[in-house]
Amino acid sequence: MHALRIFGWSLAITVAGVALAGVLGGPKTAAIVAILAVLEISLSFDNAVINATILRRMNEFWQRIFLTVGILIAVFGMRLVFPIVIVALTAHLGPIEVFDLALNNPDEYAARLHDAHPAIAAFGGIFLFMIFLDFMFDPERDVQWLRWIEEPLRRAGHLDVLSVVVGLIALLIVAEAFSGDAIQQVLTAGVAGIATYLGVRGLGEFFEARGVGADDDDAEEAEKDTGDATAVVPAGAASAAEATGGKGGPNALVLASGKAAFFLFLYLEVLDASFSFDGVVGAFAITQEIFVIAAGLGIGAMYIRSITVYLVRKGTLQEYVYLEHGAHYAIGALAVILAISIETEVPEIITGLVGVGFIGVALISSLLRRNKERGAGADEGDGPDERQREIVTARS
């Protein structure tokens, strides 16, 4: 029942969306909407894992905002309005002209969007690459999956600016090696991607580190006895922790609210935008109808958000400890794919399989680790009994 509550809206919107598409456009249109939804889910499953690592730091109120306001931004903003804005900026046309172009001349609209792909790929690729670098260079990360790769990078991460330096070097390499005649376009979009990443994430961490938010949301504060010290728990934090099942859920003492959660929410939306680039562009290979694209990708986006909340509520990331690693490796691979796609077309199936592959291997590794730890715990638990039996045998 708990899973049904989380996925209920996604299932309902799927049925309504596919049925409406069938009524308005026939069975073929309904099938295209379903195909686009599957495409979005396959391309963005790693997005759900990354979203969950951020969403679990936010209180229950902001988790609801992510599912309500956030989905409106994802469906109408990123899947419908964003392509129109991109074409308007790159083609130097007005938004109304571009919207008319999308309705009455979808082939020309798709061609204009394709022309804007270098900027889209550069912005989204460098944004995702910065996420990957910050994860790999995090000096406080204790759990490591591929230790021979991650440990040297973790140690190097004590130099705070390293991720930015590596990101800028990577942008220069992409501009020179993969951009062709679009060097200036790629450099401009890439720098904007780095600035956006540093700005939104930096503001979120700034407010979160200073505990801003509880007063802004008129939240009550509760005191929790921790022995010699007293901890302040933001209102809603305890309920959010309970909703995760307690054992695997987020620590109630670090749940963000107010301004901190607001900027984390903005970060999530920009992150979703970066993941949606390849889906939006790839959808035009299936259909040129922007409303059909928005419907199909929007349904997929609903499932991604439902999966995100499910991972948070169930504490899945705490139980399967390498999922976050696999998702970040998938992000790094997607960033490389976006860079390559500036000049060379990369089939969407490759993009989807790479992400699913990393997460699948990470899931298997997590299961093996969990079983090993449980086995070790069981052996330790049997230890005293075995020793007691040995003593009894010796005495007899």
C-alpha positions as CSV (number, residue, x, y, z in Angstrom):
1,M,0.0,0.0,0.0
2,H,2.9,2.4,0.8
3,A,4.3,1.9,-2.7
4,L,0.9,2.4,-4.2
5,R,0.5,5.7,-2.5
6,I,3.9,6.9,-3.8
7,F,3.3,5.6,-7.4
8,G,-0.5,6.2,-7.4
9,W,-0.4,9.6,-9.2
10,S,2.2,8.3,-11.7
11,L,0.0,5.4,-12.6
12,A,-3.2,7.5,-12.8
13,I,-1.5,10.1,-15.0
14,T,-0.1,7.3,-17.2
15,V,-3.6,5.9,-17.8
16,A,-5.1,9.3,-18.4
17,G,-2.3,10.6,-20.6
18,V,-2.2,7.5,-22.9
19,A,-6.0,7.3,-23.1
20,L,-6.3,11.0,-24.0
21,A,-3.5,10.6,-26.6
22,G,-5.5,7.7,-28.0
23,V,-8.7,9.7,-28.2
24,L,-7.2,12.8,-29.8
25,G,-4.6,11.2,-32.0
26,G,-5.4,7.5,-32.3
27,P,-3.6,4.3,-31.3
28,K,-0.4,5.4,-32.9
29,T,-0.2,8.6,-30.9
30,A,-1.0,6.7,-27.7
31,A,1.8,4.2,-28.5
32,I,4.3,7.1,-29.1
33,V,3.4,8.6,-25.7
34,A,4.0,5.3,-24.0
35,I,7.4,4.8,-25.8
36,L,8.5,8.3,-24.9
37,A,7.6,7.7,-21.2
38,V,9.7,4.5,-21.2
39,L,12.6,6.4,-23.0
40,E,12.5,9.1,-20.3
41,I,12.5,6.5,-17.4
42,S,15.4,4.6,-18.9
43,L,17.5,7.7,-19.6
44,S,16.9,9.3,-16.2
45,F,16.8,6.4,-13.7
46,D,20.2,7.5,-12.4
47,N,18.7,10.9,-12.0
48,A,16.2,9.4,-9.4
49,V,19.1,8.0,-7.4
50,I,21.0,11.3,-7.4
51,N,17.8,13.2,-6.5
52,A,17.2,10.9,-3.6
53,T,20.6,11.7,-2.1
54,I,19.6,15.4,-2.1
55,L,15.9,15.0,-1.2
56,R,16.6,13.0,1.9
57,R,18.4,16.1,3.3
58,M,15.1,18.1,3.0
59,N,12.2,18.1,5.4
60,E,8.8,16.5,4.6
61,F,7.2,19.9,3.4
62,W,9.9,20.4,0.8
63,Q,9.7,16.8,-0.3
64,R,6.0,17.5,-1.1
65,I,7.0,20.6,-3.0
66,F,9.3,18.5,-5.1
67,L,6.4,16.2,-6.0
68,T,3.9,19.0,-6.7
69,V,5.5,22.2,-7.9
70,G,8.6,20.4,-9.0
71,I,6.7,18.1,-11.3
72,L,4.9,21.1,-12.9
73,I,8.3,22.6,-13.6
74,A,9.6,19.3,-15.0
75,V,6.7,18.6,-17.3
76,F,5.7,22.1,-18.5
77,G,8.9,23.9,-17.9
78,M,11.6,21.5,-19.1
79,R,9.7,19.4,-21.6
80,L,7.6,22.1,-23.2
81,V,8.8,25.6,-22.5
82,F,12.5,25.0,-22.3
83,P,13.0,23.8,-25.9
84,I,11.0,26.8,-27.1
85,V,13.3,29.2,-25.1
86,I,16.4,27.5,-26.4
87,V,15.3,27.8,-30.0
88,A,14.3,31.4,-29.4
89,L,17.7,32.3,-27.9
90,T,19.8,30.5,-30.5
91,A,17.7,31.4,-33.5
92,H,17.1,35.0,-32.4
93,L,13.4,34.7,-32.6
94,G,10.6,35.7,-30.3
95,P,9.0,33.0,-28.1
96,I,5.6,33.4,-29.8
97,E,7.2,33.0,-33.2
98,V,9.0,29.8,-32.0
99,F,5.7,28.4,-30.5
100,D,4.0,29.1,-33.8
101,L,6.8,27.4,-35.6
102,A,6.5,24.3,-33.3
103,L,2.8,24.1,-34.0
104,N,2.7,24.7,-37.7
105,N,6.1,23.7,-38.9
106,P,7.5,21.0,-36.5
107,D,10.2,19.9,-38.9
108,E,11.7,23.4,-39.0
109,Y,11.3,23.6,-35.2
110,A,13.1,20.3,-34.7
111,A,15.9,21.5,-37.1
112,R,16.3,24.7,-35.1
113,L,16.5,22.7,-31.8
114,H,19.1,20.5,-33.4
115,D,21.2,23.5,-34.3
116,A,21.1,24.5,-30.6
117,H,22.3,21.1,-29.5
118,P,26.0,22.1,-29.0
119,A,25.0,24.7,-26.4
120,I,22.5,22.3,-24.8
121,A,25.1,19.5,-24.6
122,A,27.8,21.8,-23.3
123,F,25.7,23.3,-20.6
124,G,24.2,20.0,-19.4
125,G,27.4,18.0,-19.9
126,I,29.6,20.3,-17.8
127,F,26.9,20.6,-15.1
128,L,26.7,16.9,-14.8
129,F,30.5,16.5,-14.9
130,M,30.8,18.9,-12.0
131,I,28.4,16.7,-10.0
132,F,30.6,13.7,-10.8
133,L,33.8,15.5,-9.9
134,D,32.5,16.8,-6.6
135,F,31.5,13.3,-5.6
136,M,34.8,11.8,-6.6
137,F,36.8,14.6,-4.9
138,D,34.8,14.5,-1.7
139,P,37.4,14.1,1.1
140,E,34.8,13.1,3.7
141,R,33.3,10.2,1.7
142,D,33.9,7.1,3.8
143,V,32.2,4.4,1.6
144,Q,34.1,3.5,-1.5
145,W,33.1,1.2,-4.3
146,L,36.1,1.1,-6.7
147,R,38.7,1.9,-4.1
148,W,41.7,1.9,-6.5
149,I,40.1,4.8,-8.4
150,E,38.2,6.6,-5.6
151,E,40.8,6.7,-2.8
152,P,43.5,8.7,-4.7
153,L,40.8,11.1,-5.9
154,R,39.3,11.4,-2.4
155,R,42.8,12.4,-1.1
156,A,43.3,14.9,-3.9
157,G,39.9,16.4,-3.0
158,H,41.4,18.1,0.1
159,L,42.3,20.8,-2.5
160,D,38.9,22.6,-2.6
161,V,39.2,24.2,-6.0
162,L,40.3,21.0,-7.8
163,S,36.9,20.1,-9.2
164,V,36.5,23.5,-10.7
165,V,40.0,23.4,-12.3
166,V,39.4,19.9,-13.7
167,G,36.0,21.0,-15.0
168,L,37.4,24.0,-16.8
169,I,40.2,21.9,-18.3
170,A,37.6,19.4,-19.5
171,L,35.5,22.2,-21.0
172,L,38.6,23.5,-23.0
173,I,39.3,20.0,-24.2
174,V,35.7,19.5,-25.4
175,A,35.7,22.9,-27.1
176,E,38.9,22.1,-29.0
177,A,38.3,18.4,-29.8
178,F,34.6,17.9,-30.1
179,S,33.0,21.3,-31.0
180,G,33.9,21.8,-34.7
181,D,32.7,25.2,-35.7
182,A,30.7,25.8,-32.5
183,I,33.7,26.5,-30.2
184,Q,32.4,29.8,-29.0
185,Q,28.9,28.5,-28.4
186,V,30.3,25.5,-26.4
187,L,32.6,27.7,-24.3
188,T,29.8,30.2,-23.5
189,A,27.3,27.5,-22.6
190,G,29.9,25.5,-20.6
191,V,31.0,28.5,-18.5
192,A,27.3,29.2,-17.8
193,G,26.9,25.6,-16.7
194,I,29.7,25.8,-14.3
195,A,28.5,29.1,-12.9
196,T,25.0,27.8,-12.5
197,Y,26.2,24.7,-10.7
198,L,28.5,26.7,-8.3
199,G,25.8,29.3,-7.7
200,V,22.8,27.2,-6.9
201,R,24.6,24.5,-5.0
202,G,26.8,27.0,-3.2
203,L,23.8,29.0,-2.0
204,G,22.1,25.8,-0.8
205,E,25.1,24.7,1.2
206,F,25.6,28.3,2.5
207,F,22.2,28.4,4.1
208,E,22.2,24.8,5.2
209,A,25.5,25.2,7.0
210,R,24.2,28.2,8.9
211,G,20.9,26.5,9.9
212,V,18.8,29.0,8.1
213,G,15.2,27.9,7.5
214,A,13.4,26.8,10.6
215,D,12.3,30.3,11.5
216,D,11.5,31.2,7.9
217,D,9.0,28.4,7.7
218,D,7.5,29.2,11.2
219,A,8.6,25.8,12.3
220,E,8.5,24.7,15.8
221,E,11.7,23.5,17.4
222,A,11.9,20.4,19.5
223,E,14.7,19.4,21.9
224,K,16.1,15.9,21.7
225,D,18.2,14.6,24.6
226,T,21.5,13.3,23.4
227,G,23.2,12.7,26.7
228,D,25.5,15.7,27.5
229,A,24.2,17.9,24.7
230,T,20.9,19.1,23.4
231,A,20.1,18.9,19.7
232,V,17.5,21.1,17.9
233,V,15.3,19.2,15.5
234,P,13.4,21.3,12.8
235,A,9.7,20.8,12.7
236,G,8.7,18.1,10.2
237,A,12.1,16.5,10.5
238,A,11.0,13.8,12.8
239,S,8.0,12.9,10.7
240,A,10.2,12.8,7.6
241,A,12.6,10.4,9.3
242,E,9.7,8.2,10.5
243,A,8.4,8.1,7.0
244,T,11.6,6.6,5.8
245,G,11.2,3.7,8.2
246,G,13.6,5.0,10.8
247,K,16.4,2.5,10.3
248,G,17.5,3.6,6.8
249,G,16.0,7.1,6.7
250,P,17.8,10.4,6.9
251,N,19.1,11.9,10.1
252,A,16.5,14.2,11.5
253,L,19.2,16.5,12.8
254,V,20.4,17.5,9.3
255,L,17.1,17.9,7.4
256,A,17.1,21.3,5.7
257,S,14.1,23.7,5.6
258,G,13.4,27.3,4.6
259,K,16.1,29.0,2.5
260,A,18.4,26.0,2.7
261,A,15.8,23.7,1.3
262,F,14.7,26.2,-1.2
263,F,18.1,26.4,-2.8
264,L,18.4,22.6,-2.6
265,F,15.1,22.5,-4.5
266,L,16.5,24.9,-7.1
267,Y,19.6,22.7,-7.4
268,L,17.3,19.6,-7.9
269,E,15.4,21.4,-10.7
270,V,18.6,22.4,-12.5
271,L,19.9,18.9,-12.1
272,D,16.6,17.5,-13.6
273,A,17.0,20.0,-16.5
274,S,20.5,18.7,-17.2
275,F,19.3,15.1,-17.2
276,S,16.3,16.0,-19.5
277,F,18.4,17.5,-22.3
278,D,19.2,14.2,-24.0
279,G,15.6,13.0,-23.6
280,V,14.1,16.1,-25.1
281,V,16.5,16.2,-28.1
282,G,16.2,12.4,-28.6
283,A,12.4,12.5,-28.6
284,F,12.4,14.4,-31.9
285,A,13.8,11.3,-33.5
286,I,10.4,9.6,-32.6
287,T,8.0,12.4,-33.2
288,Q,7.9,16.2,-34.1
289,E,4.8,17.0,-32.1
290,I,5.8,19.0,-29.1
291,F,2.7,18.3,-27.1
292,V,3.1,14.6,-27.7
293,I,6.7,14.9,-26.6
294,A,5.7,16.9,-23.5
295,A,3.1,14.3,-22.6
296,G,5.3,11.2,-23.0
297,L,8.4,12.7,-21.3
298,G,6.2,14.3,-18.6
299,I,4.8,10.8,-17.7
300,G,8.3,9.5,-17.5
301,A,9.3,12.5,-15.3
302,M,6.4,11.6,-12.9
303,Y,7.8,8.1,-12.5
304,I,11.3,9.4,-11.9
305,R,10.0,11.6,-9.1
306,S,8.0,8.8,-7.6
307,I,11.1,6.5,-7.7
308,T,13.1,9.3,-6.0
309,V,10.6,9.6,-3.1
310,Y,10.4,5.8,-2.8
311,L,14.2,5.6,-2.4
312,V,14.0,8.2,0.3
313,R,11.0,6.7,2.2
314,K,12.5,3.2,2.1
315,G,16.0,4.3,3.0
316,T,17.2,2.3,0.0
317,L,20.4,4.3,-0.4
318,Q,21.4,3.4,3.2
319,E,20.8,-0.3,2.6
320,Y,22.3,-0.5,-0.9
321,V,25.4,1.6,-0.2
322,Y,26.9,1.5,-3.7
323,L,23.8,2.8,-5.6
324,E,24.9,6.4,-5.2
325,H,28.3,5.5,-6.5
326,G,26.8,3.8,-9.6
327,A,24.6,6.8,-10.2
328,H,27.5,9.2,-10.1
329,Y,29.5,7.0,-12.5
330,A,26.5,7.0,-14.8
331,I,26.5,10.8,-14.5
332,G,30.1,11.0,-15.5
333,A,29.5,8.7,-18.5
334,L,26.5,10.8,-19.5
335,A,28.6,14.0,-19.4
336,V,31.1,12.3,-21.7
337,I,28.3,11.2,-24.1
338,L,26.9,14.7,-24.2
339,A,30.4,16.0,-25.1
340,I,30.8,13.4,-27.9
341,S,27.2,14.1,-29.2
342,I,28.1,17.7,-30.0
343,E,29.6,16.5,-33.3
344,T,28.7,12.8,-33.4
345,E,25.2,11.4,-32.9
346,V,24.9,8.9,-30.0
347,P,21.9,6.6,-30.1
348,E,19.6,7.0,-27.1
349,I,19.7,3.3,-26.3
350,I,23.4,3.5,-25.6
351,T,22.8,6.4,-23.2
352,G,20.1,4.5,-21.4
353,L,22.0,1.2,-21.2
354,V,25.1,2.9,-19.8
355,G,23.2,4.5,-16.9
356,V,21.2,1.3,-16.2
357,G,24.4,-0.8,-16.5
358,F,26.3,1.2,-13.8
359,I,23.4,1.2,-11.4
360,G,22.7,-2.5,-12.0
361,V,26.4,-3.4,-11.2
362,A,26.3,-1.1,-8.2
363,L,23.1,-2.8,-6.9
364,I,24.7,-6.2,-7.3
365,S,27.8,-5.0,-5.4
366,S,25.6,-3.6,-2.7
367,L,23.8,-6.9,-2.3
368,L,27.0,-8.8,-2.1
369,R,28.3,-6.4,0.6
370,R,25.1,-6.5,2.6
371,N,25.0,-10.3,2.5
372,K,28.7,-10.5,3.5
373,E,28.1,-8.1,6.5
374,R,25.1,-10.1,7.6
375,G,27.1,-13.3,7.4
376,A,29.9,-11.8,9.4
377,G,27.4,-10.6,12.0
378,A,25.8,-14.0,12.2
379,D,29.2,-15.6,12.7
380,E,30.0,-13.1,15.5
381,G,26.7,-13.9,17.1
382,D,27.3,-17.6,17.1
383,G,30.8,-17.1,18.5
384,P,30.0,-17.2,22.3
385,D,27.7,-20.2,21.9
386,E,30.5,-22.1,20.1
387,R,33.0,-21.2,22.8
388,Q,30.5,-22.3,25.5
389,R,30.0,-25.7,23.8
390,E,33.8,-26.1,23.5
391,I,34.1,-25.5,27.3
392,V,31.3,-28.0,28.1
393,T,32.9,-30.6,25.9
394,A,36.3,-30.1,27.5
395,R,34.9,-30.4,31.0
396,S,33.0,-33.5,30.1
